[in-house]
Amino acid sequence: MRGILKFVLETLLDAEVTELESEEQALSFLRNIDHGPSMIVYDYTPNAYLLEDFVGYLKEHAKFVRIVILVDEIRPEAKDILKDIQQVKLMQESSLPGELVIEAQSLFADSPYINESPYCRINIDFLSKLDGINKDLFIRLSADKFIKIFNENDNTNVLDIKKYKEKGIEYLYVSRETAIWVLGQIQKQINIFLKASNFRFILRGSSDTPEKRFEQKILRIDEEVHLDEDFKQDIEKAIGNIRVVISKDQKIEQTLLALKQHKSEYAFFTQKINLTSVIACILAKQLDWISKTTMEKLIYASVLCDITLAVKPELLMIRNMQEFEKIKNTLSDVDQKFFLSHPKDAANLIKGYFKNAPPDTDVLAHQQHEQPDGNGFPLRLKAERISPLSALFIVANDFSYYFLLDDEPTMDDFLLKCHGRYDYVNFRKIVKALEIVKKR
């Protein structure tokens, strides 16, 4: 966090940013600053009792000092001390760096400390936390002379910046435009940063592939998957759009015809979301499973069951365990693990990020690739352990793969496959419902 704050302030200000390790050091520093505009950013903890000393000194001696306190919770007596003091502002860590930018620009407006240079400092240690900056990096030779040492599209993952640090160089430089871009990308990922250890900010440029841009939105940290907040909102909008489509009571043949007519206009990922949602809800209506909760479960599960594979679209094309085993040796260990864990990852995302999803929606995503004969994954459940709604979702998922990937898909051919594949308890009535829907 200190690295983030230092980069934010050094981007905005032509002033030294001092890092202090303890409240005692900070209080000593406060007693020795001059009367120019200054700002202290204080990462407060509930048991920190030197806050009163800071505040007391500010009231008496340091009218030009602004103290920004990063706080998740604060003692009631501390709140009483702070409420009438103009120099103090409470700020949530999750609002960084954006709110700190606004605060610094306000405090230092019209002062000589405002940085108007076309180049901004970036600490080498902080640079190592950025994955994929893909922008020009410079070194400063004199006050106004900068030389480019790394080009755009060089990736910070592999840059040999250690040699500069070994020479005693603490900072490299980026253009002001790049610095502001980095701040924006950090803002989008700050909530995930606060949840995870060993975090690297995934920075992606506009020229990167869609797969790489998805990596900025869906992040795997310490074997856990996290979702960018803006992307979560985009998904919620997509779910709202699908609700509208479902409410129109579409027929299967209409849906399949629309897919054929517009096949080149949609990515497979989007097609599968839409088709699975429609088919699952049509089958549920045929079975009179028409409660709002059931429909919401099916829509959320359809949209989110493969969400982590948006980063790896080639893995999304693998239909089942049998296909996976055939190509397993052509995949890296990382990709094998990525594919096999994606149902569990999706289930965890639903539980952790989508509070509007009905209870047990995560179960549908977790069981999407199970098979009634026990040869599915990741749990290898057999038919008697698969719930009726999960059985419906498995058939709908299978339906989408078949109609999107087979060369000449037909309803009759799919139903023929179903009679051999799903002749099990909980699945027979799903296949029967599909037969009735097909005749309409």
TORKOL-4160 file (C-alpha; in steps of 0.2 Angstrom, whole numbers, padded with zeros to 4 digits, m for minus):
440
<pt num="1" X="0000" Y="0000" Z="0000"/>
<pt num="2" X="0014" Y="0012" Z="0004"/>
<pt num="3" X="0021" Y="0009" Z="m0014"/>
<pt num="4" X="0004" Y="0014" Z="m0021"/>
<pt num="5" X="0003" Y="0030" Z="m0011"/>
<pt num="6" X="0021" Y="0035" Z="m0015"/>
<pt num="7" X="0018" Y="0033" Z="m0033"/>
<pt num="8" X="0001" Y="0042" Z="m0033"/>
<pt num="9" X="0009" Y="0057" Z="m0024"/>
<pt num="10" X="0025" Y="0057" Z="m0034"/>
<pt num="11" X="0015" Y="0057" Z="m0050"/>
<pt num="12" X="0005" Y="0073" Z="m0044"/>
<pt num="13" X="0018" Y="0082" Z="m0034"/>
<pt num="14" X="0036" Y="0089" Z="m0037"/>
<pt num="15" X="0040" Y="0086" Z="m0018"/>
<pt num="16" X="0048" Y="0073" Z="m0008"/>
<pt num="17" X="0037" Y="0059" Z="m0001"/>
<pt num="18" X="0044" Y="0052" Z="0015"/>
<pt num="19" X="0040" Y="0035" Z="0021"/>
<pt num="20" X="0040" Y="0032" Z="0040"/>
<pt num="21" X="0038" Y="0015" Z="0049"/>
<pt num="22" X="0030" Y="0020" Z="0066"/>
<pt num="23" X="0019" Y="0032" Z="0074"/>
<pt num="24" X="0033" Y="0038" Z="0085"/>
<pt num="25" X="0043" Y="0043" Z="0069"/>
<pt num="26" X="0028" Y="0051" Z="0061"/>
<pt num="27" X="0025" Y="0062" Z="0077"/>
<pt num="28" X="0043" Y="0067" Z="0077"/>
<pt num="29" X="0043" Y="0071" Z="0059"/>
<pt num="30" X="0027" Y="0082" Z="0061"/>
<pt num="31" X="0036" Y="0092" Z="0075"/>
<pt num="32" X="0049" Y="0097" Z="0062"/>
<pt num="33" X="0041" Y="0101" Z="0046"/>
<pt num="34" X="0040" Y="0119" Z="0040"/>
<pt num="35" X="0024" Y="0129" Z="0037"/>
<pt num="36" X="0022" Y="0125" Z="0019"/>
<pt num="37" X="0007" Y="0114" Z="0013"/>
<pt num="38" X="0010" Y="0097" Z="0019"/>
<pt num="39" X="0000" Y="0081" Z="0019"/>
<pt num="40" X="0002" Y="0065" Z="0030"/>
<pt num="41" X="m0006" Y="0049" Z="0026"/>
<pt num="42" X="m0009" Y="0039" Z="0041"/>
<pt num="43" X="m0014" Y="0020" Z="0040"/>
<pt num="44" X="m0023" Y="0020" Z="0057"/>
<pt num="45" X="m0027" Y="0004" Z="0066"/>
<pt num="46" X="m0041" Y="0003" Z="0080"/>
<pt num="47" X="m0028" Y="0001" Z="0094"/>
<pt num="48" X="m0017" Y="0015" Z="0089"/>
<pt num="49" X="m0017" Y="0027" Z="0103"/>
<pt num="50" X="m0005" Y="0040" Z="0096"/>
<pt num="51" X="m0019" Y="0047" Z="0085"/>
<pt num="52" X="m0024" Y="0060" Z="0099"/>
<pt num="53" X="m0005" Y="0066" Z="0099"/>
<pt num="54" X="m0006" Y="0069" Z="0081"/>
<pt num="55" X="m0022" Y="0079" Z="0082"/>
<pt num="56" X="m0017" Y="0089" Z="0097"/>
<pt num="57" X="m0001" Y="0095" Z="0089"/>
<pt num="58" X="m0011" Y="0099" Z="0073"/>
<pt num="59" X="m0023" Y="0110" Z="0082"/>
<pt num="60" X="m0010" Y="0120" Z="0090"/>
<pt num="61" X="0005" Y="0121" Z="0078"/>
<pt num="62" X="0002" Y="0115" Z="0060"/>
<pt num="63" X="m0013" Y="0124" Z="0052"/>
<pt num="64" X="m0005" Y="0120" Z="0035"/>
<pt num="65" X="m0004" Y="0101" Z="0037"/>
<pt num="66" X="m0018" Y="0090" Z="0031"/>
<pt num="67" X="m0018" Y="0073" Z="0039"/>
<pt num="68" X="m0027" Y="0059" Z="0029"/>
<pt num="69" X="m0031" Y="0044" Z="0039"/>
<pt num="70" X="m0034" Y="0027" Z="0031"/>
<pt num="71" X="m0047" Y="0018" Z="0041"/>
<pt num="72" X="m0058" Y="0003" Z="0041"/>
<pt num="73" X="m0064" Y="0006" Z="0059"/>
<pt num="74" X="m0060" Y="0018" Z="0072"/>
<pt num="75" X="m0063" Y="0019" Z="0091"/>
<pt num="76" X="m0078" Y="0030" Z="0096"/>
<pt num="77" X="m0067" Y="0041" Z="0107"/>
<pt num="78" X="m0056" Y="0044" Z="0092"/>
<pt num="79" X="m0071" Y="0049" Z="0082"/>
<pt num="80" X="m0076" Y="0062" Z="0095"/>
<pt num="81" X="m0058" Y="0069" Z="0094"/>
<pt num="82" X="m0058" Y="0071" Z="0076"/>
<pt num="83" X="m0075" Y="0077" Z="0071"/>
<pt num="84" X="m0072" Y="0095" Z="0073"/>
<pt num="85" X="m0055" Y="0096" Z="0066"/>
<pt num="86" X="m0054" Y="0103" Z="0048"/>
<pt num="87" X="m0036" Y="0096" Z="0045"/>
<pt num="88" X="m0041" Y="0078" Z="0047"/>
<pt num="89" X="m0050" Y="0068" Z="0034"/>
<pt num="90" X="m0055" Y="0050" Z="0035"/>
<pt num="91" X="m0053" Y="0039" Z="0020"/>
<pt num="92" X="m0056" Y="0021" Z="0016"/>
<pt num="93" X="m0042" Y="0011" Z="0008"/>
<pt num="94" X="m0054" Y="0004" Z="m0005"/>
<pt num="95" X="m0057" Y="0022" Z="m0011"/>
<pt num="96" X="m0038" Y="0023" Z="m0016"/>
<pt num="97" X="m0030" Y="0030" Z="m0026"/>
<pt num="98" X="m0044" Y="0040" Z="m0033"/>
<pt num="99" X="m0049" Y="0050" Z="m0017"/>
<pt num="100" X="m0031" Y="0053" Z="m0013"/>
<pt num="101" X="m0028" Y="0061" Z="m0030"/>
<pt num="102" X="m0043" Y="0073" Z="m0027"/>
<pt num="103" X="m0036" Y="0077" Z="m0010"/>
<pt num="104" X="m0019" Y="0080" Z="m0015"/>
<pt num="105" X="m0024" Y="0091" Z="m0030"/>
<pt num="106" X="m0035" Y="0101" Z="m0018"/>
<pt num="107" X="m0022" Y="0104" Z="m0005"/>
<pt num="108" X="m0008" Y="0108" Z="m0016"/>
<pt num="109" X="m0018" Y="0118" Z="m0029"/>
<pt num="110" X="m0008" Y="0133" Z="m0035"/>
<pt num="111" X="0007" Y="0128" Z="m0025"/>
<pt num="112" X="0025" Y="0125" Z="m0032"/>
<pt num="113" X="0023" Y="0107" Z="m0028"/>
<pt num="114" X="0011" Y="0103" Z="m0042"/>
<pt num="115" X="0020" Y="0092" Z="m0054"/>
<pt num="116" X="0018" Y="0098" Z="m0072"/>
<pt num="117" X="0033" Y="0088" Z="m0079"/>
<pt num="118" X="0029" Y="0077" Z="m0094"/>
<pt num="119" X="0038" Y="0063" Z="m0085"/>
<pt num="120" X="0033" Y="0055" Z="m0068"/>
<pt num="121" X="0044" Y="0045" Z="m0057"/>
<pt num="122" X="0040" Y="0027" Z="m0054"/>
<pt num="123" X="0050" Y="0017" Z="m0040"/>
<pt num="124" X="0059" Y="0002" Z="m0046"/>
<pt num="125" X="0052" Y="m0009" Z="m0032"/>
<pt num="126" X="0034" Y="m0003" Z="m0036"/>
<pt num="127" X="0037" Y="m0006" Z="m0054"/>
<pt num="128" X="0041" Y="m0024" Z="m0050"/>
<pt num="129" X="0023" Y="m0026" Z="m0044"/>
<pt num="130" X="0015" Y="m0021" Z="m0061"/>
<pt num="131" X="0012" Y="m0035" Z="m0073"/>
<pt num="132" X="0011" Y="m0030" Z="m0091"/>
<pt num="133" X="0014" Y="m0011" Z="m0091"/>
<pt num="134" X="0018" Y="m0011" Z="m0110"/>
<pt num="135" X="0023" Y="0007" Z="m0110"/>
<pt num="136" X="0039" Y="0016" Z="m0113"/>
<pt num="137" X="0051" Y="0018" Z="m0098"/>
<pt num="138" X="0064" Y="0031" Z="m0097"/>
<pt num="139" X="0080" Y="0035" Z="m0086"/>
<pt num="140" X="0084" Y="0053" Z="m0081"/>
<pt num="141" X="0101" Y="0059" Z="m0086"/>
<pt num="142" X="0099" Y="0077" Z="m0080"/>
<pt num="143" X="0085" Y="0089" Z="m0074"/>
<pt num="144" X="0077" Y="0090" Z="m0091"/>
<pt num="145" X="0085" Y="0075" Z="m0101"/>
<pt num="146" X="0077" Y="0058" Z="m0102"/>
<pt num="147" X="0082" Y="0043" Z="m0112"/>
<pt num="148" X="0071" Y="0028" Z="m0116"/>
<pt num="149" X="0078" Y="0012" Z="m0110"/>
<pt num="150" X="0063" Y="0000" Z="m0113"/>
<pt num="151" X="0050" Y="0001" Z="m0127"/>
<pt num="152" X="0031" Y="0000" Z="m0128"/>
<pt num="153" X="0026" Y="m0018" Z="m0128"/>
<pt num="154" X="0041" Y="m0023" Z="m0118"/>
<pt num="155" X="0033" Y="m0033" Z="m0103"/>
<pt num="156" X="0038" Y="m0028" Z="m0085"/>
<pt num="157" X="0037" Y="m0047" Z="m0081"/>
<pt num="158" X="0053" Y="m0049" Z="m0090"/>
<pt num="159" X="0062" Y="m0032" Z="m0090"/>
<pt num="160" X="0080" Y="m0033" Z="m0084"/>
<pt num="161" X="0078" Y="m0018" Z="m0071"/>
<pt num="162" X="0088" Y="m0026" Z="m0058"/>
<pt num="163" X="0104" Y="m0020" Z="m0065"/>
<pt num="164" X="0098" Y="m0002" Z="m0063"/>
<pt num="165" X="0094" Y="m0005" Z="m0045"/>
<pt num="166" X="0111" Y="m0013" Z="m0042"/>
<pt num="167" X="0118" Y="0004" Z="m0049"/>
<pt num="168" X="0109" Y="0013" Z="m0035"/>
<pt num="169" X="0095" Y="0020" Z="m0046"/>
<pt num="170" X="0079" Y="0021" Z="m0036"/>
<pt num="171" X="0068" Y="0028" Z="m0050"/>
<pt num="172" X="0063" Y="0025" Z="m0068"/>
<pt num="173" X="0051" Y="0037" Z="m0077"/>
<pt num="174" X="0035" Y="0036" Z="m0087"/>
<pt num="175" X="0026" Y="0049" Z="m0097"/>
<pt num="176" X="0012" Y="0058" Z="m0088"/>
<pt num="177" X="m0001" Y="0050" Z="m0098"/>
<pt num="178" X="0006" Y="0033" Z="m0094"/>
<pt num="179" X="0006" Y="0037" Z="m0075"/>
<pt num="180" X="m0012" Y="0043" Z="m0075"/>
<pt num="181" X="m0017" Y="0027" Z="m0085"/>
<pt num="182" X="m0008" Y="0016" Z="m0072"/>
<pt num="183" X="m0017" Y="0025" Z="m0058"/>
<pt num="184" X="m0034" Y="0021" Z="m0066"/>
<pt num="185" X="m0030" Y="0003" Z="m0068"/>
<pt num="186" X="m0024" Y="0002" Z="m0050"/>
<pt num="187" X="m0041" Y="0010" Z="m0045"/>
<pt num="188" X="m0050" Y="m0004" Z="m0054"/>
<pt num="189" X="m0041" Y="m0018" Z="m0045"/>
<pt num="190" X="m0038" Y="m0010" Z="m0027"/>
<pt num="191" X="m0052" Y="m0020" Z="m0019"/>
<pt num="192" X="m0044" Y="m0037" Z="m0025"/>
<pt num="193" X="m0027" Y="m0030" Z="m0019"/>
<pt num="194" X="m0034" Y="m0028" Z="m0002"/>
<pt num="195" X="m0040" Y="m0046" Z="m0001"/>
<pt num="196" X="m0025" Y="m0055" Z="m0008"/>
<pt num="197" X="m0007" Y="m0057" Z="m0003"/>
<pt num="198" X="0007" Y="m0058" Z="m0016"/>
<pt num="199" X="m0003" Y="m0047" Z="m0028"/>
<pt num="200" X="0003" Y="m0041" Z="m0044"/>
<pt num="201" X="m0007" Y="m0027" Z="m0053"/>
<pt num="202" X="m0012" Y="m0034" Z="m0071"/>
<pt num="203" X="m0010" Y="m0019" Z="m0082"/>
<pt num="204" X="m0015" Y="m0021" Z="m0100"/>
<pt num="205" X="m0014" Y="m0009" Z="m0115"/>
<pt num="206" X="m0028" Y="m0006" Z="m0128"/>
<pt num="207" X="m0017" Y="m0016" Z="m0141"/>
<pt num="208" X="m0017" Y="m0032" Z="m0131"/>
<pt num="209" X="m0028" Y="m0047" Z="m0136"/>
<pt num="210" X="m0045" Y="m0049" Z="m0128"/>
<pt num="211" X="m0039" Y="m0064" Z="m0118"/>
<pt num="212" X="m0025" Y="m0053" Z="m0110"/>
<pt num="213" X="m0038" Y="m0039" Z="m0107"/>
<pt num="214" X="m0049" Y="m0052" Z="m0098"/>
<pt num="215" X="m0034" Y="m0056" Z="m0087"/>
<pt num="216" X="m0036" Y="m0038" Z="m0080"/>
<pt num="217" X="m0054" Y="m0042" Z="m0075"/>
<pt num="218" X="m0052" Y="m0060" Z="m0069"/>
<pt num="219" X="m0037" Y="m0062" Z="m0058"/>
<pt num="220" X="m0030" Y="m0078" Z="m0051"/>
<pt num="221" X="m0021" Y="m0075" Z="m0034"/>
<pt num="222" X="m0014" Y="m0089" Z="m0023"/>
<pt num="223" X="m0026" Y="m0101" Z="m0031"/>
<pt num="224" X="m0041" Y="m0090" Z="m0029"/>
<pt num="225" X="m0050" Y="m0081" Z="m0042"/>
<pt num="226" X="m0055" Y="m0063" Z="m0040"/>
<pt num="227" X="m0066" Y="m0052" Z="m0051"/>
<pt num="228" X="m0064" Y="m0034" Z="m0055"/>
<pt num="229" X="m0078" Y="m0023" Z="m0049"/>
<pt num="230" X="m0082" Y="m0014" Z="m0066"/>
<pt num="231" X="m0082" Y="m0031" Z="m0074"/>
<pt num="232" X="m0094" Y="m0038" Z="m0061"/>
<pt num="233" X="m0106" Y="m0023" Z="m0065"/>
<pt num="234" X="m0105" Y="m0028" Z="m0084"/>
<pt num="235" X="m0110" Y="m0046" Z="m0080"/>
<pt num="236" X="m0125" Y="m0040" Z="m0070"/>
<pt num="237" X="m0130" Y="m0029" Z="m0085"/>
<pt num="238" X="m0128" Y="m0045" Z="m0096"/>
<pt num="239" X="m0139" Y="m0055" Z="m0084"/>
<pt num="240" X="m0152" Y="m0041" Z="m0085"/>
<pt num="241" X="m0152" Y="m0042" Z="m0104"/>
<pt num="242" X="m0155" Y="m0060" Z="m0103"/>
<pt num="243" X="m0169" Y="m0059" Z="m0091"/>
<pt num="244" X="m0178" Y="m0048" Z="m0105"/>
<pt num="245" X="m0175" Y="m0061" Z="m0118"/>
<pt num="246" X="m0181" Y="m0075" Z="m0107"/>
<pt num="247" X="m0197" Y="m0066" Z="m0103"/>
<pt num="248" X="m0202" Y="m0066" Z="m0121"/>
<pt num="249" X="m0205" Y="m0085" Z="m0121"/>
<pt num="250" X="m0194" Y="m0089" Z="m0136"/>
<pt num="251" X="m0195" Y="m0106" Z="m0144"/>
<pt num="252" X="m0180" Y="m0117" Z="m0147"/>
<pt num="253" X="m0181" Y="m0116" Z="m0166"/>
<pt num="254" X="m0181" Y="m0097" Z="m0165"/>
<pt num="255" X="m0166" Y="m0096" Z="m0154"/>
<pt num="256" X="m0156" Y="m0109" Z="m0165"/>
<pt num="257" X="m0161" Y="m0099" Z="m0181"/>
<pt num="258" X="m0155" Y="m0083" Z="m0174"/>
<pt num="259" X="m0138" Y="m0091" Z="m0169"/>
<pt num="260" X="m0136" Y="m0098" Z="m0187"/>
<pt num="261" X="m0140" Y="m0081" Z="m0195"/>
<pt num="262" X="m0128" Y="m0071" Z="m0184"/>
<pt num="263" X="m0115" Y="m0084" Z="m0180"/>
<pt num="264" X="m0101" Y="m0073" Z="m0187"/>
<pt num="265" X="m0106" Y="m0058" Z="m0176"/>
<pt num="266" X="m0104" Y="m0066" Z="m0159"/>
<pt num="267" X="m0089" Y="m0075" Z="m0150"/>
<pt num="268" X="m0092" Y="m0093" Z="m0144"/>
<pt num="269" X="m0091" Y="m0087" Z="m0126"/>
<pt num="270" X="m0106" Y="m0075" Z="m0128"/>
<pt num="271" X="m0116" Y="m0088" Z="m0139"/>
<pt num="272" X="m0114" Y="m0101" Z="m0126"/>
<pt num="273" X="m0120" Y="m0090" Z="m0112"/>
<pt num="274" X="m0136" Y="m0085" Z="m0122"/>
<pt num="275" X="m0140" Y="m0102" Z="m0128"/>
<pt num="276" X="m0138" Y="m0111" Z="m0112"/>
<pt num="277" X="m0149" Y="m0097" Z="m0103"/>
<pt num="278" X="m0163" Y="m0099" Z="m0116"/>
<pt num="279" X="m0163" Y="m0118" Z="m0116"/>
<pt num="280" X="m0162" Y="m0120" Z="m0098"/>
<pt num="281" X="m0176" Y="m0108" Z="m0095"/>
<pt num="282" X="m0187" Y="m0116" Z="m0108"/>
<pt num="283" X="m0185" Y="m0133" Z="m0101"/>
<pt num="284" X="m0189" Y="m0127" Z="m0083"/>
<pt num="285" X="m0205" Y="m0119" Z="m0090"/>
<pt num="286" X="m0210" Y="m0135" Z="m0098"/>
<pt num="287" X="m0207" Y="m0144" Z="m0081"/>
<pt num="288" X="m0217" Y="m0131" Z="m0072"/>
<pt num="289" X="m0202" Y="m0125" Z="m0062"/>
<pt num="290" X="m0206" Y="m0107" Z="m0065"/>
<pt num="291" X="m0203" Y="m0099" Z="m0049"/>
<pt num="292" X="m0192" Y="m0083" Z="m0050"/>
<pt num="293" X="m0179" Y="m0091" Z="m0040"/>
<pt num="294" X="m0177" Y="m0105" Z="m0051"/>
<pt num="295" X="m0176" Y="m0094" Z="m0067"/>
<pt num="296" X="m0163" Y="m0083" Z="m0058"/>
<pt num="297" X="m0152" Y="m0098" Z="m0053"/>
<pt num="298" X="m0152" Y="m0104" Z="m0071"/>
<pt num="299" X="m0148" Y="m0087" Z="m0079"/>
<pt num="300" X="m0134" Y="m0083" Z="m0066"/>
<pt num="301" X="m0127" Y="m0101" Z="m0068"/>
<pt num="302" X="m0127" Y="m0100" Z="m0087"/>
<pt num="303" X="m0118" Y="m0083" Z="m0088"/>
<pt num="304" X="m0105" Y="m0087" Z="m0074"/>
<pt num="305" X="m0101" Y="m0106" Z="m0076"/>
<pt num="306" X="m0087" Y="m0103" Z="m0088"/>
<pt num="307" X="m0082" Y="m0086" Z="m0084"/>
<pt num="308" X="m0064" Y="m0090" Z="m0079"/>
<pt num="309" X="m0062" Y="m0098" Z="m0096"/>
<pt num="310" X="m0064" Y="m0081" Z="m0105"/>
<pt num="311" X="m0046" Y="m0079" Z="m0102"/>
<pt num="312" X="m0042" Y="m0096" Z="m0110"/>
<pt num="313" X="m0055" Y="m0097" Z="m0125"/>
<pt num="314" X="m0046" Y="m0113" Z="m0132"/>
<pt num="315" X="m0050" Y="m0122" Z="m0116"/>
<pt num="316" X="m0068" Y="m0116" Z="m0116"/>
<pt num="317" X="m0071" Y="m0127" Z="m0132"/>
<pt num="318" X="m0067" Y="m0143" Z="m0122"/>
<pt num="319" X="m0084" Y="m0151" Z="m0120"/>
<pt num="320" X="m0081" Y="m0164" Z="m0107"/>
<pt num="321" X="m0069" Y="m0176" Z="m0098"/>
<pt num="322" X="m0068" Y="m0187" Z="m0113"/>
<pt num="323" X="m0062" Y="m0173" Z="m0124"/>
<pt num="324" X="m0050" Y="m0167" Z="m0111"/>
<pt num="325" X="m0042" Y="m0184" Z="m0109"/>
<pt num="326" X="m0039" Y="m0184" Z="m0128"/>
<pt num="327" X="m0029" Y="m0168" Z="m0129"/>
<pt num="328" X="m0022" Y="m0168" Z="m0111"/>
<pt num="329" X="m0004" Y="m0171" Z="m0117"/>
<pt num="330" X="m0005" Y="m0156" Z="m0128"/>
<pt num="331" X="m0009" Y="m0144" Z="m0114"/>
<pt num="332" X="0003" Y="m0137" Z="m0101"/>
<pt num="333" X="0001" Y="m0142" Z="m0083"/>
<pt num="334" X="m0006" Y="m0124" Z="m0079"/>
<pt num="335" X="m0019" Y="m0125" Z="m0092"/>
<pt num="336" X="m0024" Y="m0143" Z="m0087"/>
<pt num="337" X="m0027" Y="m0136" Z="m0069"/>
<pt num="338" X="m0035" Y="m0121" Z="m0076"/>
<pt num="339" X="m0048" Y="m0131" Z="m0085"/>
<pt num="340" X="m0051" Y="m0144" Z="m0072"/>
<pt num="341" X="m0054" Y="m0131" Z="m0058"/>
<pt num="342" X="m0065" Y="m0119" Z="m0068"/>
<pt num="343" X="m0082" Y="m0126" Z="m0061"/>
<pt num="344" X="m0076" Y="m0124" Z="m0043"/>
<pt num="345" X="m0068" Y="m0107" Z="m0048"/>
<pt num="346" X="m0085" Y="m0101" Z="m0055"/>
<pt num="347" X="m0094" Y="m0107" Z="m0040"/>
<pt num="348" X="m0083" Y="m0098" Z="m0028"/>
<pt num="349" X="m0085" Y="m0082" Z="m0039"/>
<pt num="350" X="m0104" Y="m0083" Z="m0038"/>
<pt num="351" X="m0103" Y="m0085" Z="m0019"/>
<pt num="352" X="m0090" Y="m0071" Z="m0016"/>
<pt num="353" X="m0096" Y="m0058" Z="m0029"/>
<pt num="354" X="m0114" Y="m0060" Z="m0034"/>
<pt num="355" X="m0125" Y="m0058" Z="m0018"/>
<pt num="356" X="m0140" Y="m0056" Z="m0029"/>
<pt num="357" X="m0139" Y="m0074" Z="m0036"/>
<pt num="358" X="m0151" Y="m0086" Z="m0027"/>
<pt num="359" X="m0144" Y="m0098" Z="m0014"/>
<pt num="360" X="m0136" Y="m0114" Z="m0022"/>
<pt num="361" X="m0133" Y="m0106" Z="m0039"/>
<pt num="362" X="m0115" Y="m0110" Z="m0036"/>
<pt num="363" X="m0120" Y="m0129" Z="m0035"/>
<pt num="364" X="m0126" Y="m0128" Z="m0053"/>
<pt num="365" X="m0110" Y="m0120" Z="m0059"/>
<pt num="366" X="m0100" Y="m0133" Z="m0049"/>
<pt num="367" X="m0109" Y="m0148" Z="m0056"/>
<pt num="368" X="m0110" Y="m0142" Z="m0074"/>
<pt num="369" X="m0098" Y="m0155" Z="m0081"/>
<pt num="370" X="m0104" Y="m0170" Z="m0070"/>
<pt num="371" X="m0111" Y="m0185" Z="m0079"/>
<pt num="372" X="m0124" Y="m0197" Z="m0073"/>
<pt num="373" X="m0112" Y="m0212" Z="m0076"/>
<pt num="374" X="m0099" Y="m0204" Z="m0064"/>
<pt num="375" X="m0087" Y="m0200" Z="m0077"/>
<pt num="376" X="m0089" Y="m0181" Z="m0076"/>
<pt num="377" X="m0078" Y="m0169" Z="m0066"/>
<pt num="378" X="m0073" Y="m0161" Z="m0054"/>
<pt num="379" X="m0083" Y="m0171" Z="m0041"/>
<pt num="380" X="m0087" Y="m0187" Z="m0051"/>
<pt num="381" X="m0105" Y="m0188" Z="m0045"/>
<pt num="382" X="m0117" Y="m0201" Z="m0051"/>
<pt num="383" X="m0135" Y="m0198" Z="m0056"/>
<pt num="384" X="m0142" Y="m0201" Z="m0039"/>
<pt num="385" X="m0131" Y="m0188" Z="m0031"/>
<pt num="386" X="m0136" Y="m0175" Z="m0044"/>
<pt num="387" X="m0151" Y="m0164" Z="m0040"/>
<pt num="388" X="m0165" Y="m0162" Z="m0053"/>
<pt num="389" X="m0161" Y="m0144" Z="m0057"/>
<pt num="390" X="m0142" Y="m0148" Z="m0059"/>
<pt num="391" X="m0147" Y="m0162" Z="m0071"/>
<pt num="392" X="m0157" Y="m0149" Z="m0081"/>
<pt num="393" X="m0142" Y="m0137" Z="m0082"/>
<pt num="394" X="m0130" Y="m0151" Z="m0087"/>
<pt num="395" X="m0142" Y="m0156" Z="m0102"/>
<pt num="396" X="m0144" Y="m0137" Z="m0107"/>
<pt num="397" X="m0125" Y="m0135" Z="m0106"/>
<pt num="398" X="m0123" Y="m0151" Z="m0117"/>
<pt num="399" X="m0136" Y="m0144" Z="m0129"/>
<pt num="400" X="m0126" Y="m0128" Z="m0131"/>
<pt num="401" X="m0110" Y="m0137" Z="m0135"/>
<pt num="402" X="m0118" Y="m0148" Z="m0147"/>
<pt num="403" X="m0127" Y="m0134" Z="m0157"/>
<pt num="404" X="m0112" Y="m0123" Z="m0157"/>
<pt num="405" X="m0098" Y="m0135" Z="m0161"/>
<pt num="406" X="m0106" Y="m0149" Z="m0172"/>
<pt num="407" X="m0105" Y="m0146" Z="m0191"/>
<pt num="408" X="m0123" Y="m0151" Z="m0194"/>
<pt num="409" X="m0133" Y="m0151" Z="m0178"/>
<pt num="410" X="m0151" Y="m0156" Z="m0177"/>
<pt num="411" X="m0163" Y="m0158" Z="m0163"/>
<pt num="412" X="m0167" Y="m0177" Z="m0168"/>
<pt num="413" X="m0148" Y="m0181" Z="m0167"/>
<pt num="414" X="m0146" Y="m0173" Z="m0151"/>
<pt num="415" X="m0161" Y="m0182" Z="m0143"/>
<pt num="416" X="m0154" Y="m0198" Z="m0150"/>
<pt num="417" X="m0138" Y="m0195" Z="m0141"/>
<pt num="418" X="m0147" Y="m0190" Z="m0125"/>
<pt num="419" X="m0157" Y="m0207" Z="m0124"/>
<pt num="420" X="m0140" Y="m0216" Z="m0123"/>
<pt num="421" X="m0131" Y="m0203" Z="m0112"/>
<pt num="422" X="m0145" Y="m0198" Z="m0100"/>
<pt num="423" X="m0155" Y="m0214" Z="m0096"/>
<pt num="424" X="m0154" Y="m0211" Z="m0078"/>
<pt num="425" X="m0165" Y="m0205" Z="m0063"/>
<pt num="426" X="m0167" Y="m0186" Z="m0063"/>
<pt num="427" X="m0162" Y="m0185" Z="m0081"/>
<pt num="428" X="m0175" Y="m0195" Z="m0090"/>
<pt num="429" X="m0189" Y="m0181" Z="m0087"/>
<pt num="430" X="m0177" Y="m0168" Z="m0093"/>
<pt num="431" X="m0175" Y="m0177" Z="m0110"/>
<pt num="432" X="m0194" Y="m0180" Z="m0110"/>
<pt num="433" X="m0197" Y="m0161" Z="m0108"/>
<pt num="434" X="m0184" Y="m0158" Z="m0122"/>
<pt num="435" X="m0194" Y="m0170" Z="m0133"/>
<pt num="436" X="m0210" Y="m0161" Z="m0130"/>
<pt num="437" X="m0203" Y="m0144" Z="m0133"/>
<pt num="438" X="m0195" Y="m0149" Z="m0149"/>
<pt num="439" X="m0213" Y="m0154" Z="m0156"/>
<pt num="440" X="m0220" Y="m0136" Z="m0152"/>
